[in-house]
Amino acid sequence: MRAWLNVGEAAEYAGVCKDTIYTACERNELRHVRIGGRRCIRLRPVWLDEWFEEGTRKAAAGLDARQHAVELLGSPQR
């Protein structure tokens, strides 16, 4: 595995489209470096792994919060 990936390689590594990588970088959700021009982005595979881990933790926290609300309020009536 290369030490630095371009956006296309990072998208392939992560299993997402290039636009997802660009958006995550633009929102500062994904650690990256810009070289020269605006769209010349390089990423390390470990940064992509950290991005996934952070997303997993946030998703788990969201599920925990919803489960806690259901326990407090009871399940919704239909």
TIVO-2410 file (N, C-alpha, C; in nm, 3 decimals):
# residues 78
REC num residu      c1      c2      c3 atome chaine
REC   1      M   0.086  -0.119   0.000     N      A
REC   1      M   0.000   0.000   0.000    CA      A
REC   1      M   0.089   0.123   0.000     C      A
REC   2      R   0.052   0.218  -0.080     N      A
REC   2      R   0.127   0.343  -0.088    CA      A
REC   2      R   0.104   0.426   0.038     C      A
REC   3      A   0.206   0.507   0.071     N      A
REC   3      A   0.196   0.592   0.191    CA      A
REC   3      A   0.095   0.704   0.171     C      A
REC   4      W   0.087   0.760   0.050     N      A
REC   4      W  -0.006   0.869   0.020    CA      A
REC   4      W  -0.096   0.827  -0.094     C      A
REC   5      L  -0.225   0.856  -0.080     N      A
REC   5      L  -0.323   0.823  -0.184    CA      A
REC   5      L  -0.382   0.951  -0.243     C      A
REC   6      N  -0.411   0.949  -0.373     N      A
REC   6      N  -0.487   1.060  -0.430    CA      A
REC   6      N  -0.635   1.031  -0.404     C      A
REC   7      V  -0.721   1.119  -0.446     N      A
REC   7      V  -0.864   1.106  -0.414    CA      A
REC   7      V  -0.923   0.979  -0.476     C      A
REC   8      G  -0.887   0.948  -0.598     N      A
REC   8      G  -0.938   0.828  -0.663    CA      A
REC   8      G  -0.896   0.702  -0.591     C      A
REC   9      E  -0.770   0.696  -0.551     N      A
REC   9      E  -0.720   0.580  -0.477    CA      A
REC   9      E  -0.784   0.571  -0.340     C      A
REC  10      A  -0.802   0.686  -0.275     N      A
REC  10      A  -0.866   0.688  -0.143    CA      A
REC  10      A  -1.011   0.641  -0.153     C      A
REC  11      A  -1.081   0.684  -0.257     N      A
REC  11      A  -1.219   0.642  -0.276    CA      A
REC  11      A  -1.227   0.491  -0.298     C      A
REC  12      E  -1.135   0.438  -0.376     N      A
REC  12      E  -1.131   0.294  -0.399    CA      A
REC  12      E  -1.101   0.219  -0.269     C      A
REC  13      Y  -1.005   0.268  -0.193     N      A
REC  13      Y  -0.967   0.208  -0.065    CA      A
REC  13      Y  -1.087   0.206   0.030     C      A
REC  14      A  -1.161   0.318   0.033     N      A
REC  14      A  -1.273   0.332   0.126    CA      A
REC  14      A  -1.403   0.270   0.073     C      A
REC  15      G  -1.407   0.242  -0.057     N      A
REC  15      G  -1.529   0.186  -0.114    CA      A
REC  15      G  -1.640   0.288  -0.130     C      A
REC  16      V  -1.601   0.413  -0.154     N      A
REC  16      V  -1.697   0.522  -0.175    CA      A
REC  16      V  -1.661   0.593  -0.305     C      A
REC  17      C  -1.746   0.686  -0.348     N      A
REC  17      C  -1.715   0.761  -0.469    CA      A
REC  17      C  -1.623   0.879  -0.434     C      A
REC  18      K  -1.559   0.933  -0.537     N      A
REC  18      K  -1.466   1.045  -0.517    CA      A
REC  18      K  -1.536   1.166  -0.455     C      A
REC  19      D  -1.661   1.190  -0.494     N      A
REC  19      D  -1.734   1.304  -0.439    CA      A
REC  19      D  -1.749   1.294  -0.287     C      A
REC  20      T  -1.763   1.172  -0.235     N      A
REC  20      T  -1.774   1.153  -0.091    CA      A
REC  20      T  -1.644   1.196  -0.023     C      A
REC  21      I  -1.532   1.161  -0.083     N      A
REC  21      I  -1.401   1.200  -0.028    CA      A
REC  21      I  -1.387   1.351  -0.032     C      A
REC  22      Y  -1.417   1.411  -0.149     N      A
REC  22      Y  -1.407   1.558  -0.160    CA      A
REC  22      Y  -1.495   1.628  -0.059     C      A
REC  23      T  -1.618   1.580  -0.041     N      A
REC  23      T  -1.711   1.642   0.053    CA      A
REC  23      T  -1.661   1.631   0.196     C      A
REC  24      A  -1.613   1.513   0.234     N      A
REC  24      A  -1.561   1.492   0.369    CA      A
REC  24      A  -1.440   1.582   0.395     C      A
REC  25      C  -1.356   1.601   0.294     N      A
REC  25      C  -1.241   1.690   0.309    CA      A
REC  25      C  -1.287   1.835   0.322     C      A
REC  26      E  -1.383   1.874   0.239     N      A
REC  26      E  -1.435   2.011   0.242    CA      A
REC  26      E  -1.497   2.044   0.377     C      A
REC  27      R  -1.563   1.947   0.439     N      A
REC  27      R  -1.627   1.967   0.568    CA      A
REC  27      R  -1.531   1.947   0.685     C      A
REC  28      N  -1.404   1.920   0.654     N      A
REC  28      N  -1.302   1.890   0.755    CA      A
REC  28      N  -1.338   1.771   0.842     C      A
REC  29      E  -1.409   1.676   0.784     N      A
REC  29      E  -1.443   1.552   0.853    CA      A
REC  29      E  -1.333   1.448   0.832     C      A
REC  30      L  -1.254   1.466   0.727     N      A
REC  30      L  -1.152   1.370   0.689    CA      A
REC  30      L  -1.018   1.442   0.680     C      A
REC  31      R  -0.921   1.394   0.757     N      A
REC  31      R  -0.788   1.454   0.757    CA      A
REC  31      R  -0.725   1.438   0.618     C      A
REC  32      H  -0.662   1.544   0.568     N      A
REC  32      H  -0.603   1.543   0.434    CA      A
REC  32      H  -0.502   1.656   0.423     C      A
REC  33      V  -0.426   1.655   0.315     N      A
REC  33      V  -0.338   1.767   0.283    CA      A
REC  33      V  -0.367   1.810   0.141     C      A
REC  34      R  -0.353   1.938   0.118     N      A
REC  34      R  -0.370   1.993  -0.016    CA      A
REC  34      R  -0.234   2.034  -0.068     C      A
REC  35      I  -0.205   1.993  -0.189     N      A
REC  35      I  -0.077   2.025  -0.252    CA      A
REC  35      I  -0.104   2.115  -0.371     C      A
REC  36      G  -0.047   2.234  -0.369     N      A
REC  36      G  -0.064   2.325  -0.482    CA      A
REC  36      G  -0.207   2.373  -0.496     C      A
REC  37      G  -0.276   2.323  -0.595     N      A
REC  37      G  -0.411   2.368  -0.627    CA      A
REC  37      G  -0.517   2.320  -0.531     C      A
REC  38      R  -0.635   2.372  -0.549     N      A
REC  38      R  -0.747   2.346  -0.460    CA      A
REC  38      R  -0.786   2.199  -0.457     C      A
REC  39      R  -0.782   2.130  -0.571     N      A
REC  39      R  -0.831   1.992  -0.577    CA      A
REC  39      R  -0.720   1.888  -0.573     C      A
REC  40      C  -0.597   1.928  -0.547     N      A
REC  40      C  -0.486   1.834  -0.539    CA      A
REC  40      C  -0.473   1.788  -0.393     C      A
REC  41      I  -0.544   1.682  -0.361     N      A
REC  41      I  -0.556   1.633  -0.223    CA      A
REC  41      I  -0.483   1.500  -0.210     C      A
REC  42      R  -0.415   1.482  -0.099     N      A
REC  42      R  -0.351   1.354  -0.068    CA      A
REC  42      R  -0.394   1.310   0.072     C      A
REC  43      L  -0.411   1.179   0.087     N      A
REC  43      L  -0.457   1.122   0.214    CA      A
REC  43      L  -0.373   0.999   0.246     C      A
REC  44      R  -0.364   0.969   0.374     N      A
REC  44      R  -0.298   0.847   0.419    CA      A
REC  44      R  -0.407   0.743   0.450     C      A
REC  45      P  -0.379   0.617   0.420     N      A
REC  45      P  -0.479   0.513   0.450    CA      A
REC  45      P  -0.522   0.512   0.597     C      A
REC  46      V  -0.430   0.539   0.688     N      A
REC  46      V  -0.465   0.539   0.831    CA      A
REC  46      V  -0.568   0.649   0.861     C      A
REC  47      W  -0.561   0.761   0.789     N      A
REC  47      W  -0.659   0.869   0.809    CA      A
REC  47      W  -0.798   0.823   0.766     C      A
REC  48      L  -0.804   0.745   0.658     N      A
REC  48      L  -0.933   0.691   0.614    CA      A
REC  48      L  -0.989   0.593   0.717     C      A
REC  49      D  -0.900   0.511   0.774     N      A
REC  49      D  -0.942   0.418   0.879    CA      A
REC  49      D  -0.997   0.494   1.000     C      A
REC  50      E  -0.931   0.602   1.039     N      A
REC  50      E  -0.977   0.684   1.152    CA      A
REC  50      E  -1.113   0.747   1.121     C      A
REC  51      W  -1.132   0.790   0.998     N      A
REC  51      W  -1.258   0.849   0.954    CA      A
REC  51      W  -1.372   0.747   0.970     C      A
REC  52      F  -1.347   0.623   0.929     N      A
REC  52      F  -1.446   0.517   0.945    CA      A
REC  52      F  -1.476   0.492   1.092     C      A
REC  53      E  -1.371   0.486   1.173     N      A
REC  53      E  -1.390   0.461   1.316    CA      A
REC  53      E  -1.474   0.570   1.380     C      A
REC  54      E  -1.446   0.695   1.345     N      A
REC  54      E  -1.523   0.808   1.399    CA      A
REC  54      E  -1.669   0.798   1.357     C      A
REC  55      G  -1.693   0.765   1.231     N      A
REC  55      G  -1.830   0.749   1.182    CA      A
REC  55      G  -1.903   0.636   1.253     C      A
REC  56      T  -1.831   0.529   1.282     N      A
REC  56      T  -1.890   0.416   1.353    CA      A
REC  56      T  -1.927   0.455   1.496     C      A
REC  57      R  -1.838   0.531   1.561     N      A
REC  57      R  -1.867   0.574   1.699    CA      A
REC  57      R  -1.988   0.667   1.702     C      A
REC  58      K  -1.997   0.759   1.606     N      A
REC  58      K  -2.111   0.852   1.602    CA      A
REC  58      K  -2.241   0.776   1.576     C      A
REC  59      A  -2.237   0.679   1.487     N      A
REC  59      A  -2.357   0.600   1.457    CA      A
REC  59      A  -2.400   0.522   1.580     C      A
REC  60      A  -2.304   0.463   1.649     N      A
REC  60      A  -2.336   0.386   1.770    CA      A
REC  60      A  -2.393   0.478   1.878     C      A
REC  61      A  -2.338   0.597   1.892     N      A
REC  61      A  -2.389   0.693   1.991    CA      A
REC  61      A  -2.531   0.734   1.957     C      A
REC  62      G  -2.561   0.752   1.829     N      A
REC  62      G  -2.696   0.787   1.786    CA      A
REC  62      G  -2.794   0.676   1.817     C      A
REC  63      L  -2.753   0.553   1.795     N      A
REC  63      L  -2.841   0.440   1.827    CA      A
REC  63      L  -2.863   0.430   1.977     C      A
REC  64      D  -2.758   0.450   2.055     N      A
REC  64      D  -2.771   0.446   2.200    CA      A
REC  64      D  -2.868   0.554   2.250     C      A
REC  65      A  -2.859   0.673   2.193     N      A
REC  65      A  -2.947   0.783   2.234    CA      A
REC  65      A  -3.092   0.751   2.200     C      A
REC  66      R  -3.117   0.696   2.083     N      A
REC  66      R  -3.254   0.660   2.045    CA      A
REC  66      R  -3.307   0.549   2.134     C      A
REC  67      Q  -3.222   0.449   2.164     N      A
REC  67      Q  -3.265   0.340   2.250    CA      A
REC  67      Q  -3.298   0.392   2.390     C      A
REC  68      H  -3.217   0.484   2.440     N      A
REC  68      H  -3.241   0.543   2.572    CA      A
REC  68      H  -3.374   0.620   2.573     C      A
REC  69      A  -3.401   0.694   2.466     N      A
REC  69      A  -3.526   0.770   2.458    CA      A
REC  69      A  -3.646   0.676   2.458     C      A
REC  70      V  -3.635   0.565   2.388     N      A
REC  70      V  -3.745   0.467   2.384    CA      A
REC  70      V  -3.766   0.409   2.524     C      A
REC  71      E  -3.657   0.381   2.594     N      A
REC  71      E  -3.670   0.327   2.730    CA      A
REC  71      E  -3.737   0.428   2.823     C      A
REC  72      L  -3.704   0.556   2.807     N      A
REC  72      L  -3.763   0.659   2.893    CA      A
REC  72      L  -3.909   0.686   2.859     C      A
REC  73      L  -3.938   0.693   2.731     N      A
REC  73      L  -4.070   0.735   2.686    CA      A
REC  73      L  -4.161   0.619   2.650     C      A
REC  74      G  -4.105   0.502   2.636     N      A
REC  74      G  -4.183   0.387   2.589    CA      A
REC  74      G  -4.184   0.384   2.438     C      A
REC  75      S  -4.217   0.272   2.382     N      A
REC  75      S  -4.217   0.261   2.236    CA      A
REC  75      S  -4.334   0.342   2.180     C      A
REC  76      P  -4.317   0.397   2.061     N      A
REC  76      P  -4.423   0.479   2.001    CA      A
REC  76      P  -4.547   0.397   1.969     C      A
REC  77      Q  -4.664   0.453   1.992     N      A
REC  77      Q  -4.791   0.388   1.961    CA      A
REC  77      Q  -4.822   0.409   1.814     C      A
REC  78      R  -4.875   0.307   1.749     N      A
REC  78      R  -4.913   0.321   1.608    CA      A
REC  78      R  -5.060   0.305   1.593     C      A
***
